[in-house]
């Protein structure tokens, strides 16, 4: 199977898993590349302006707005879903072009209010579904809410065996709603080039390089990793220059990446079943005076969020679980993870998003891809009153 055939197979698989059409899917090397093309198309056909987004996200989700020549405007989050609930009308001004609807950790729930907001202000609705590949926010009739939806096969996402790849779904209704924009998006994806030899090498050796780095300790690990990045040997999840509002030129996938994506998509249903089972277990058994469960929704989450009473307790629990060998995430601490080198570049004012600032310091995200026996061990560690100091 050559590159073109494998690309088509991925589109068909995505369409089957999401009840969409294959021709509405576009592939890219990284989801951030696809986002950049979309925002560039918006700028080309709708002019310069603002995009409403959230700081409770990865910096690579905001960089595409910046490199497209648009301006990010940040809304605060609803701490029950770690993303926007009901958007503030004051954020939407005459220059607003779009709003980003993020499904943090795969928490979707009811997002119809955001669709109504976009319609009210006549702006585009961009769905960030990077944490829940093939899952969409839908209305009560099952219709997809977004105009454009972003999905990822990258590092630390639902498909643990891929590491690279992204997909952009474009709502076919845009053909009528914004035909000029629809055409421009298609043009941009059609011009994407496949990775060159150097990128192809970094993609193929990514797993090997990370395995070597993980076997090193302390400063040696950090130093060797930096050496490999500077030498062009390792393709990191986030480059240092991406903390300055920049990113590489967009590229599409290649045959090697496509092969891995197809393998992992074949296991997506059991993947989601396992995650749902772990989420249900956390909901049922995870009770403590030291923290509260963020979401009440029983969805197949990328990770299960809990919110500690204090930052100190969150740090103590993180150290406890990490010392037992568990990979515990702190999404998103700091905000605009792993943090911008300049708040000015990102037009970010922490005072305007107090909930996101507070939550980022107290949140812990528990793994959902482990065997049930390991999830029970995590629950036991967190609920044992001897493990977390009452004075912390």
N, C-alpha and C positions, 0 to 999 in steps of 0.2 A: 504494500500500500504506500503510494507516494505522498508527498506533502499535501497536494490539493485534495486527494481522496480522504486523507486522515482529517483534514480541516472540515470537510463536508460531513464526515462521520461525527465529529464533535458537535457541529451545529445540529445535526439530526438528533443526537443523543440529548443535548440540552433542551431541544424542542419537545421531545417525548417526555422528559422528566418534569417539564414545567407547563405542559399543555399550551405550547406556543408554536410558532412556525420557524423552521430552520433558516429561511431567508432573512429573518429579522435579527439574527445573531451575527456579531463581528468579533473576530479573535485578535488578541494582542499579546505581546510578551509579558507585560505587567498591566494590571488594572489601571494604574495611574496613567499609563500611556493612552489608554482608551479614553479616560476621563479628560485628558488634555486635548485630545482631538475633538471631543464633544464641545468643550468650552471654547476652543478655537473656532469651531463652526458657529457657535452662538455669537461670538464676537464678530465674525465675518458677516453674518446675515442679520444680526439684531443690534450690532454696535457695542461699544464699550459700556461698561456698567458694573453693577454689583451682583454678587451671588450670596444668598443667605446660607450659612453653614453653621457648624458647631466647633468649638475648640476641643470638645471631648471626643477626640479622634486622633488618627495618625497624621503626622505632618505631610505625608505623601498624598493625603486626600485633599489638602488645601493647596499644595504646590501646583496642581493642574489649573486651578483658578488663576493663580499668579502668572504662570508662564503663558497663559492665554491672553494676558493683558486685562483681566477683570479684577475686581476688588472684593475680597471676602468681607462679609459682615456677619458677626457671630450672635447666635441666639443661645440662651441658656437652656439647660436640660431639665426634664422631669426625672427626678431621681428614682422613680418607680420603673422607668424603662431605659434610663441612661441615654436618652435622646430627646428631641423636641416633642412636646405634647401638642399644645395649641400655640401656634406661632403668634408673635406679637405684631399687630398691624403697624406699629411705629417703625419696625425694621424695614418694611417694604416701602421704598420711595420710588420716585419716578424713573430712576435709573436701574431699578432692580430687574434682572433678566431671568433669574431662576432661584429655586430653593432646593437644598439638598436634604433628602429624607433618609437618615441613616438608621439602619437596623443594628444597633450596637450588640455585639455578641450573638446576633441572630434573633434578638427580641423584636418581633414585628407587631403583634397585637392589632388594634384598630387604628389605622392611620388615615381614615377618611377625612378627618378635620384638616389635614395638610393638603389633600387634594382640593377641598373646598376653598382653602386659603389661596392656593395657586390659581384657581379659576377666578376667584374674586378679584385678585390683583393682576390677572392676565399675564402670569409668568409661567415658566416651565418647571415641572417637577422632576428632579433628578433623584433616582433611588440608589443609595449606597447599600447594596446587598452583598458586599465583599465577604461578610461573615456567614452568609446563608445561601450559598450557591444553589441556583435553580428555584429558590423560594422568593415569592413576591408579596408585597402588600396588595390586597385585593378588596373590592367592595363586597357587599352582601350577596351580589349576583355572581361573584367570582371574576369580575373584570379587573384587570391589572390597573392600578391607580397611576403609576408613573408614566411619564413621557419617554424617559430613558432610564435604563436600569443597569447598574454596574455590578459585575460578579467577578470573583477572584479564585484562582487556583494556586495562589502564591504561598509564601512561607507563613506558617502559623495560622493557616486557614482550615476550613472543614476537610479538604482533601489533603491528608497528611503526607501523602507520597508523591506530590507533584513538585512544589517549590517555585514553579514558574507558570505563567499563563494567566490571562484574564479574558473576559468576554463582556461585550456591551450589547444589550438588547435595546432595539429602537422600536417604540410603539408604532405599528403600521398606520395608526390614526394620524400620525404626523404628516403623512402624505397629503392629507386634506387640510389638517390644522395649520401646518407650516411647511408647505411643499419645498420652499427655498432652503430651509434648514435641513429637511430630510435628505434632499439631494446633496447638500454640502457635506453632511456627515458620511454618506455613502462614498462620496468622492475621496474624502480623506482616508478612510479605511482601505479603499482600493489601491491607494498609493503607498501603503506601508511596505517596507522592505523587511526581508527575513534577517535574522541575526548574522553578523559577519563571522569570520573564522574565530576571532578572539572571544566574542560573546558566546559563540557556540561552544568553545572550549570551557569557558567559565560555567556554563549551564551544565555541561556533562560532568564536570569535576566538582560540582557544588557539594554533593553529599560526601565525597571523599575528603575534600578540604575541611569541611566542618567536623568530620569524624576525627581528623588529625588534631584540629584545634581543641576539641573537647577533651582530648587526652592530656593536654598540657595543663599547667597549673599557674595560678596567680598572674604575675606580670609577664611571664613567658607567653602565656596564652594571648593576652592583650597585645603584646608586642608582635608576635608572629602573625596575628590576624591583621594588624595594621600594615605589616610588611606585605602580606599577600594582596591586600587591597591596593596599596600604592604601586605594586609591581604588576597589577592587572591580572592577577591569578585568581582572585576571589571576587565574586559578584555578591556584595553584601545586601541584606534586606533594605538597608537605608545607607546611602553614601553620606559622608560628612557635608558635601556641598548641598545636599537636599535639606539641610537645616538652615540654609540661606535662601530658601524659596526657589531653588533651581531643580532641574531634572534633565535626564538624558533625552535625546531625540527618540520619539516613539518608534517601536519596531513591532513586528508581528511574531508569531511562533515559528518553529521549524518542525521537521518530522520527528525528531527525538522528543521534543516537548509534547507534541501531539500524542505520541504513543503513550506517554506516562499519564496524560490527562484522560485518555480513553480508558486506560486500565483502572484508574481511580473512580471515574464516573460509573463504571460497572459495579463498583462497590458502594455507591452513594446511599442506596436504600438501607442496607444493613448498618452503614455508618450512622445514619440519622436514627435508626432504631436504637442503637447502643446509646447515643447521646440522649435521646428521649428518656430511656430507662434510668440513666444516671441523674438527669434533671428531676425526674419523679422521685428518686431516692433522696436527693438533697431536699426537695420540698417536704417530704414526709418525715425524715429523721433529723434534719439539721436544725436544732433549736439551741439557742444560747443567749444569755443575758448580755454577752459582749458584742453581739452584732444582730443585724436584721437582714432577712432575705430581700433583695431588691425587687425582683419580679414575682408575681403570682401566676404568670403564664407558664403553661406546660408545653414548651416548644423544644425542638432539638437544638439546643444552644451550643455555640462554639466553646463557651466556658460559662460557669454558673457564678453570678456575682453576689457577694455579700458585702454589707456596709457596716463597718465596725463603729463603735461608739466614739472612739478616739483614734487619731493617727498612730499613737503609741501602741495600742492594741493591735492595729492592723499590721504594724511592723513586727510585733512579737509573733503573731500568727504566721506571717510570711517566713520568718526565720525558723519557726518550729517545723512547718511543712517542708521547707527547702532542706532542712537538716536530715529529713527522713527520705530524701531523694525524689520528692515530688516537684514537678515543674509548675510553679504557681505564677500566674501573670498578674501584673499591676496595671491593667488597662483602665484608664489612661493616666498614668502618673509618671512624669508630669503631663499636663495637657499639651496638645499638639505634639504628641509623643514622637521622638524622644526629647522634644523641646527645641524651640527655635533659638538660633544664635542672636536674633534681634527681634524684639516684639514689634518694632517699628516697621520692619519689612512685611510682617504679617497683619499689620493694622489691628493688633490685638491689645485690648485693654482689660486686664483681669477684673477690674471693678464692675464691669458690665455683665459678668457671668458668675455671680457669687456661688450659685449652687454647684456648677461644674467645678469651680475651684475647690470647694469644700469636699465634694464627693471624691475627687481624684486623689485626695490625701488619705481617705479612709476605706477605699474599696479594695477588695481582694477577689480574684477570679479563679474559680476552682475548675480542674480538668473534667471534661465530660466524655473523654474517649478511652477511659480506663476500664478494665474488667470490674464488675460489681464488687468483688472482694476488696479491691484497692479503694474504691469509692467509700466503702464502709469503714475502711481504716482511716481515711481522711476525716470522715464524720466523727469517728471516735476520738481522734486527736483534738478536733476543734471543740467538741462538747464535753471533754473531760475537764472539770473545774480545776484540776491540778496543773493544767498545761498553760493557762493564760492568767497572769497575775491580776488580781482584783484591783491592784494599785496602779496598773499600767494605764 
